[in-house]
Amino acid sequence: MKKKKILAMMMALSVAASGMPVTSLAAETTDEVSFVFSNDEIVVNKNATGFEITDTTLKITESGSYRISGSCSNGNIVVKKRLQV
């Protein structure tokens, strides 16, 4: 649990250090796909493509705008890197 808090803090600091306004991250867009984690499942707000859900594992396979919230004691988020040719 301690590692997760440290990682979250490091990510927040890197966003702040980059000069990116944090408030822009909170604004919901119409193309945004929202995921809510719980210990039993991941709930998505709309029918969309670019991701796969298996139990409490979310795999993002395409670029897009995603919002992730909730909590899960044994969940995973995997982001597939797209190679540029």
Secondary structure as the mmCIF struct_conf table of DSSP 4:
data_model
#
loop_
_struct_conf.conf_type_id
_struct_conf.id
_struct_conf.beg_label_comp_id
_struct_conf.beg_label_asym_id
_struct_conf.beg_label_seq_id
_struct_conf.end_label_comp_id
_struct_conf.end_label_asym_id
_struct_conf.end_label_seq_id
HELX_RH_AL_P HELX_RH_AL_P1 LYS A 2 SER A 18
TURN_TY1_P TURN_TY1_P1 GLY A 19 GLY A 19
HELX_RH_AL_P HELX_RH_AL_P2 VAL A 22 ALA A 26
BEND BEND1 ALA A 27 ALA A 27
TURN_TY1_P TURN_TY1_P2 THR A 30 ASP A 31
STRN STRN1 VAL A 33 PHE A 37
BEND BEND2 ASN A 39 ASP A 40
STRN STRN2 ILE A 42 VAL A 44
BEND BEND3 ASN A 45 LYS A 46
BEND BEND4 THR A 49 GLY A 50
STRN STRN3 PHE A 51 THR A 54
TURN_TY1_P TURN_TY1_P3 ASP A 55 THR A 56
STRN STRN4 THR A 57 ILE A 60
BEND BEND5 GLU A 62 GLU A 62
STRN STRN5 TYR A 66 GLY A 70
TURN_TY1_P TURN_TY1_P4 SER A 73 ASN A 74
STRN STRN6 ASN A 76 VAL A 79
HELX_LH_PP_P HELX_LH_PP_P1 LYS A 80 GLN A 84
#
